[in-house]
Amino acid sequence: MKTVFGFVGVLITLFMLISCGTHGKLHKEITGTFMDSLCFEQGFAGLALYDPVEKRMLYTHNADKYFTPASNTKLLTFYTGLSILGDSVPALKYHVSGDSLIFSGTGDPSLLNTDLPSSNILDFLRYRRECLFYEVPSYTETHFGPGWAWDDYDYYYSVERAAYPIYANRATFTQNDSQEVPEAYPKYYKKNLVLDSLNLQKTSRLSRKLNENTVFYQNMVRDTSFRQEVPLKYSPELFVEVLEDTLKKEVGLISKYRPFNGIEKTLYSIPTDSLYKQMLMVSDNFLAEQILLLAAGVLTDTLKTGIAIDYMKENAFKQLPDKPIWVDGSGLSRYNLQTPRNMIKVLELITEKMPVEKVIQFLPVSGKEGSLENYSGAIPYLYAKTGSMSNNHSLSGFIKTKSGKMLLFSFMNSNYIVPSATLKEGMEKILLKIRDHY
């Protein structure tokens, strides 16, 4: 019997030695790629690879250094939602005073948002017999977050934050090759279109004025159908006007917030899962920002991004190995800074709230349509959130190896000057080595 156990022990030891030798060789190859590849030569790259079962870091390269995470920041926002919000999104708070129903916003981005499931909120407001009054809640945010690029104000990814968005705070304009004037959705914004006959905006696309909702268009023949989403200059007055136009009934505005001491009810709209999935899958900046406002409204009576961020930094994110520099929900700000090992810990925390099998359903997948479609492989092996802005690109999530392991990884790059496609080719060489040899 001792001989049998001795033989088994020798086999185990040999297996471990072979495994360590294989991984040691792989680590040298990965490090060599970082050192010798032109795509990493002038930029700055970091990688952390973690085994959640063994609870140990398998490989690190600059994992304790800070990078601009861009939309990888949405993973922190995701965990914030999981930690603070329940199963459903709080849509509005309301109370009845005499013949009036007074309601206020919570930051819910779902009202008439075509990217999200419909809810009962519109019918609730439409069929109430009381007179409707919208009361502006305690809201202290600017329209844009700190460090956002102000001159991106009319690009689809720079939708303004708001206490109560409607139609996702944007107008959608479409035009086919037989139309001279674009169509608007909602139709309310058709009146905002102005012909730019002199091409004063110096562009062939639709363009909004900086501080108002005038949208210029050019009277030109287009070869194909044209569609453009234009963020709007939000105000409580605009919210009320658009809501009135949609409901076909009058809505009053109470512009000064007054705390209510009586019984105030909360009405819920859509499942929070649908919010998270849309935010992560298409990297929706607007939804990410609103999630932090929703979280702040649950914690306090004030809709302020910093409230949610400070709460998370003082509680759950105290577990992060490095101090997070975190200022917004979307990652649009260059003020955000994270380390690869921070991102690994965030992913680990997420999987403590939600099973890995469900989390990966919320993330882009390699080889599929979306931000990871250019990563090769007939069988998907990456489930990860991208984060990109000029000269910065990060990828954090899960990598499924050929041996069946599901590992956590964070691959971050800053200050590179090669084309992003070239950088991603270099990243994939390393990721494929991990997939094939772990």
VOGU-3710 file (C-alpha; in Angstrom, 3 decimals, decimal comma):
1> mktvfgfvgv> 0,000/0,000/0,000  2,830/2,373/0,887  4,369/1,633/-2,504  1,115/2,593/-4,259  0,803/5,852/-2,326  4,456/6,586/-2,999  3,978/6,037/-6,722  0,906/8,322/-6,771  2,839/10,977/-4,890  5,650/10,836/-7,417
11> litlfmlisc> 3,151/11,247/-10,277  1,545/14,260/-8,605  4,922/15,836/-8,006  5,961/15,237/-11,626  2,695/16,713/-12,873  3,187/19,810/-10,741  6,753/20,237/-11,928  5,711/19,886/-15,575  2,821/22,322/-15,033  5,056/24,871/-13,324
21> gthgklhkei> 7,631/24,482/-16,075  4,995/24,981/-18,776  3,567/28,068/-17,086  7,041/29,438/-16,416  7,833/29,172/-20,113  4,481/30,806/-20,973  5,179/33,707/-18,601  8,530/34,305/-20,284  6,823/34,284/-23,711  4,188/36,806/-22,560
31> tgtfmdslcf> 6,786/39,069/-20,997  8,880/38,766/-24,157  5,894/39,855/-26,246  5,484/42,955/-24,096  9,180/43,770/-24,430  9,692/43,005/-28,117  6,394/43,762/-29,863  6,226/47,083/-31,709  2,610/47,607/-30,663  3,658/47,832/-26,991
41> eqgfaglaly> 7,043/49,476/-27,543  6,170/53,153/-27,034  2,949/52,801/-25,069  2,388/51,561/-21,541  0,685/48,203/-20,932  -0,487/46,291/-17,884  -1,949/42,823/-17,409  -3,338/40,910/-14,454  -4,502/37,284/-14,703  -6,302/35,691/-11,761
51> dpvekrmlyt> -7,653/32,248/-10,890  -10,853/32,762/-8,836  -10,963/29,107/-7,762  -7,419/28,991/-6,426  -7,727/32,662/-5,421  -4,283/33,593/-6,661  -2,741/35,829/-9,262  -1,302/33,772/-12,117  0,533/36,499/-14,008  1,121/40,240/-13,625
61> hnadkyftpa> 2,762/42,888/-15,734  2,533/46,450/-14,382  -0,608/45,290/-12,551  -0,110/47,871/-9,789  0,283/50,817/-12,176  -2,518/53,258/-12,988  -4,195/53,495/-16,405  -7,076/55,456/-17,897  -9,842/52,826/-17,787  -12,356/54,570/-20,094
71> sntklltfyt> -15,487/52,389/-20,216  -13,976/49,746/-17,953  -15,283/52,188/-15,331  -18,744/50,787/-16,075  -17,756/47,628/-14,198  -17,506/49,727/-11,012  -20,881/51,257/-11,850  -22,329/47,781/-12,424  -21,180/46,627/-8,996  -22,584/49,807/-7,443
81> glsilgdsvp> -25,995/49,008/-8,899  -25,798/45,410/-7,695  -24,895/46,637/-4,203  -27,453/49,425/-3,786  -30,380/48,992/-6,154  -32,814/46,128/-5,817  -34,425/44,005/-8,520  -36,408/46,914/-9,998  -35,574/50,492/-10,951  -37,235/53,195/-8,815
91> alkyhvsgds> -38,950/55,350/-11,438  -40,564/58,211/-9,552  -41,634/59,324/-6,107  -45,110/60,775/-5,660  -47,738/61,944/-3,217  -51,275/63,235/-3,508  -52,227/66,645/-2,162  -55,917/67,465/-2,623  -56,688/67,160/-6,327  -53,008/67,179/-7,324
101> lifsgtgdps> -50,525/64,368/-7,857  -47,007/65,663/-7,306  -44,177/63,480/-8,615  -40,416/63,832/-8,869  -37,605/62,046/-10,680  -35,179/59,484/-9,302  -32,714/59,397/-12,193  -34,583/56,529/-13,924  -33,505/56,545/-17,607  -36,225/54,185/-18,883
111> llntdlpssn> -39,144/56,563/-19,576  -39,841/56,203/-23,327  -36,306/54,925/-23,888  -36,529/52,654/-26,943  -33,348/50,809/-25,903  -35,030/49,492/-22,751  -38,178/47,504/-21,962  -41,393/49,506/-21,652  -42,944/50,047/-18,233  -46,244/51,124/-16,702
121> ildflryrre> -45,052/54,637/-15,827  -46,620/56,380/-18,802  -50,001/54,738/-18,213  -49,782/55,607/-14,526  -49,414/59,295/-15,386  -51,866/59,217/-18,292  -54,793/57,739/-16,395  -54,507/59,501/-13,039  -57,512/61,753/-12,391  -55,547/64,245/-10,334
131> clfyevpsyt> -53,811/67,254/-11,871  -50,161/66,382/-12,549  -47,256/68,403/-11,210  -43,606/67,575/-11,754  -41,447/68,690/-8,833  -37,728/69,018/-9,546  -35,931/66,802/-6,978  -32,819/67,710/-5,028  -30,357/67,545/-7,900  -26,955/69,201/-7,781
141> ethfgpgwaw> -25,175/67,849/-10,854  -23,998/69,669/-13,952  -25,139/68,233/-17,273  -21,672/66,816/-17,997  -19,328/65,005/-15,633  -15,884/66,283/-14,571  -13,285/65,958/-17,305  -15,750/65,279/-20,129  -14,975/66,687/-23,569  -17,424/69,593/-23,849
151> ddydyyysve> -17,113/69,805/-27,656  -18,570/66,296/-27,981  -21,896/67,699/-26,758  -23,858/66,720/-29,892  -22,348/63,265/-30,388  -24,554/60,278/-29,541  -22,276/59,117/-26,695  -22,435/62,420/-24,771  -26,039/62,481/-23,595  -26,573/64,818/-20,658
161> raaypiyanr> -27,282/63,546/-17,148  -30,671/64,445/-15,696  -32,963/63,957/-12,711  -35,744/62,589/-14,911  -34,792/61,828/-18,527  -37,428/61,343/-21,197  -36,847/59,631/-24,581  -33,299/59,014/-23,281  -32,590/62,773/-23,505  -32,099/62,580/-27,245
171> atftqndsqe> -33,882/63,033/-30,555  -33,484/60,609/-33,449  -33,533/61,983/-36,980  -33,914/59,836/-40,090  -33,892/60,749/-43,768  -34,106/58,611/-46,891  -32,845/59,528/-50,344  -36,239/60,921/-51,403  -36,715/63,292/-48,452  -35,501/66,853/-48,236
181> vpeaypkyyk> -36,210/67,276/-44,519  -35,368/64,645/-41,892  -38,067/62,983/-39,810  -37,859/63,350/-36,038  -38,571/60,964/-33,182  -40,307/61,996/-31,087  -42,179/64,226/-33,525  -42,075/67,037/-30,971  -38,536/67,852/-32,120  -39,430/68,336/-35,787
191> knlvldslnl> -39,879/72,032/-35,017  -36,255/72,230/-33,861  -34,889/71,526/-37,342  -33,398/74,534/-39,152  -32,048/74,482/-42,704  -28,351/75,368/-42,728  -28,378/76,620/-46,305  -25,000/78,370/-45,954  -23,409/75,361/-44,226  -22,525/77,559/-41,264
201> qktsrlsrkl> -21,904/74,481/-39,142  -19,252/73,280/-41,618  -20,550/69,725/-41,582  -22,650/67,411/-43,725  -24,299/65,826/-40,712  -26,911/67,136/-38,307  -25,466/69,490/-35,746  -27,005/71,009/-32,609  -26,230/74,440/-31,260  -24,188/74,352/-28,074
211> nentvfyqnm> -26,597/75,895/-25,583  -29,970/75,236/-27,199  -31,874/72,554/-29,059  -31,758/74,070/-32,532  -30,630/71,310/-34,912  -29,159/72,300/-38,288  -29,500/70,130/-41,361  -28,326/70,457/-44,950  -30,717/70,233/-47,896  -28,748/67,625/-49,802
221> vrdtsfrqev> -29,353/64,372/-51,654  -28,051/61,347/-49,788  -27,128/58,070/-51,451  -28,400/55,977/-48,563  -30,811/56,314/-45,671  -29,527/58,561/-42,931  -30,020/58,153/-39,166  -28,527/60,193/-36,361  -29,151/60,452/-32,644  -28,683/63,960/-31,272
231> plkyspelfv> -28,332/64,573/-27,501  -30,527/67,373/-26,235  -29,942/70,333/-23,945  -31,967/69,131/-20,973  -34,023/71,233/-18,594  -37,012/70,542/-16,306  -39,037/72,841/-18,568  -38,183/70,702/-21,608  -39,095/67,542/-19,685  -42,528/68,938/-18,855
241> evledtlkke> -43,153/70,159/-22,425  -42,258/66,806/-23,969  -44,245/64,869/-21,356  -47,293/67,067/-21,986  -46,971/66,497/-25,731  -46,757/62,731/-25,188  -49,568/62,438/-22,629  -51,788/65,005/-24,365  -52,588/66,486/-20,980  -51,314/69,375/-18,891
251> vgliskyrpf> -48,380/68,932/-16,510  -47,409/71,658/-14,068  -43,861/72,407/-12,947  -42,685/72,973/-9,389  -39,145/74,175/-9,892  -38,064/74,431/-6,255  -37,644/71,212/-4,290  -39,475/71,094/-0,966  -38,998/68,066/1,328  -42,308/66,303/1,898
261> ngiektlysi> -43,054/65,205/5,464  -46,059/63,031/4,696  -46,378/59,615/3,091  -44,488/59,496/-0,197  -44,708/56,449/-2,439  -42,186/55,064/-4,909  -43,248/53,617/-8,255  -40,904/51,146/-9,961  -40,372/50,700/-13,687  -38,165/47,982/-15,213
271> ptdslykqml> -35,898/45,182/-13,917  -32,440/46,461/-13,041  -30,900/43,536/-14,968  -32,193/44,993/-18,232  -30,494/48,273/-17,355  -27,156/46,616/-16,585  -27,157/44,440/-19,682  -27,818/47,362/-22,042  -25,185/49,480/-20,309  -22,473/46,820/-20,547
281> mvsdnflaeq> -23,302/45,229/-23,892  -23,337/48,447/-25,936  -21,317/50,567/-23,473  -24,145/53,058/-22,947  -22,620/56,100/-21,214  -25,996/57,669/-20,454  -27,289/54,597/-18,599  -24,082/54,337/-16,588  -24,407/57,907/-15,366  -28,063/57,448/-14,462
291> illlaagvlt> -27,319/54,284/-12,469  -25,095/56,279/-10,114  -27,810/58,932/-9,748  -30,342/56,198/-8,967  -27,981/54,764/-6,348  -27,463/58,184/-4,758  -31,254/58,631/-4,583  -31,597/55,338/-2,703  -28,870/56,294/-0,229  -30,065/59,881/0,345
301> dtlktgiaid> -32,680/62,362/-0,859  -30,200/63,986/-3,266  -29,324/62,890/-6,801  -25,573/63,403/-6,930  -23,024/61,067/-8,514  -20,411/61,748/-5,847  -22,694/60,403/-3,120  -22,769/56,939/-4,692  -19,049/57,001/-5,534  -18,023/58,084/-2,021
311> ymkenafkql> -20,249/55,441/-0,456  -18,706/52,662/-2,549  -15,139/53,864/-1,945  -15,741/53,981/1,794  -17,362/50,558/1,895  -17,080/47,825/-0,771  -14,122/49,316/-2,649  -11,975/49,536/0,452  -11,074/45,975/-0,526  -9,357/47,146/-3,713
321> pdkpiwvdgs> -5,567/46,771/-3,570  -5,013/50,309/-4,894  -6,886/53,528/-4,186  -9,434/54,017/-7,002  -9,457/57,400/-8,732  -13,093/57,455/-9,797  -15,213/60,460/-10,814  -18,062/59,347/-13,098  -20,210/56,366/-14,035  -19,385/55,985/-17,708
331> glsrynlqtp> -15,625/56,455/-17,939  -15,903/59,452/-20,264  -13,584/61,392/-17,965  -9,809/61,169/-18,264  -9,657/61,900/-14,538  -10,518/58,251/-13,837  -7,554/56,012/-13,018  -7,497/52,302/-12,155  -4,923/49,525/-11,955  -5,313/46,082/-13,575
341> rnmikvleli> -5,362/44,425/-10,165  -8,137/46,815/-9,068  -10,214/45,694/-12,029  -9,602/42,039/-11,105  -10,939/42,686/-7,608  -14,006/44,479/-8,978  -14,742/41,478/-11,205  -14,334/39,148/-8,246  -16,750/41,259/-6,172  -19,279/41,185/-9,009
351> tekmpvekvi> -19,196/37,388/-9,093  -19,933/37,349/-5,365  -23,203/39,173/-6,112  -24,078/37,365/-9,335  -23,058/33,942/-10,716  -20,373/33,982/-13,413  -22,771/32,181/-15,779  -25,130/35,158/-15,576  -22,487/37,890/-15,581  -21,032/36,732/-18,907
361> qflpvsgkeg> -24,485/37,064/-20,482  -24,222/40,812/-19,863  -20,830/41,215/-21,555  -19,629/41,380/-25,169  -18,340/38,036/-26,476  -15,342/37,365/-28,712  -16,204/36,549/-32,307  -19,736/37,928/-31,947  -21,159/41,193/-33,258  -20,078/44,060/-31,032
371> slenysgaip> -16,904/45,411/-29,477  -15,168/41,980/-29,434  -16,184/40,780/-32,897  -12,627/41,142/-34,241  -11,204/38,732/-31,676  -10,765/35,376/-33,413  -11,953/31,893/-32,627  -14,983/29,941/-33,778  -15,609/29,092/-30,127  -15,984/32,223/-27,942
381> ylyaktgsms> -13,358/32,497/-25,246  -13,530/36,146/-24,107  -16,392/37,717/-22,160  -15,222/41,204/-21,381  -15,880/44,928/-21,176  -13,899/47,147/-23,486  -12,841/50,682/-22,671  -11,531/52,990/-25,366  -10,681/56,630/-25,915  -7,889/58,150/-27,956
391> nnhslsgfik> -4,553/56,462/-27,122  -6,158/54,368/-24,360  -7,668/50,903/-24,591  -8,581/48,433/-21,854  -10,223/45,021/-21,759  -11,363/43,440/-18,487  -13,464/40,359/-17,913  -13,347/36,579/-18,218  -11,255/34,270/-20,381  -12,275/30,640/-20,836
401> tksgkmllfs> -9,273/28,393/-21,344  -9,104/25,170/-23,350  -8,766/23,235/-20,092  -12,174/24,571/-19,018  -11,033/27,173/-16,488  -12,747/30,554/-16,286  -10,038/33,065/-15,366  -10,331/36,775/-14,611  -8,136/39,199/-16,534  -7,561/42,903/-16,989
411> fmnsnyivps> -5,460/44,118/-19,905  -4,913/47,903/-19,857  -3,063/50,167/-22,296  -2,318/53,884/-22,215  -0,378/56,332/-24,367  0,108/54,029/-27,362  0,493/55,617/-30,791  -0,016/52,627/-33,086  -3,451/52,110/-34,698  -5,879/50,516/-32,244
421> atlkegmeki> -6,303/47,533/-34,585  -2,549/46,871/-34,348  -2,638/47,110/-30,564  -5,559/44,666/-30,377  -3,667/42,177/-32,564  -0,811/42,282/-30,059  -3,214/41,867/-27,157  -4,876/38,876/-28,790  -1,558/37,079/-29,271  -1,132/37,156/-25,513
431> llkirdhy> -4,754/36,284/-24,752  -4,621/33,273/-27,086  -1,504/32,008/-25,326  -3,419/32,188/-22,043  -6,447/30,452/-23,553  -4,352/27,603/-24,985  -1,972/26,919/-22,106  -3,926/27,375/-18,860
//
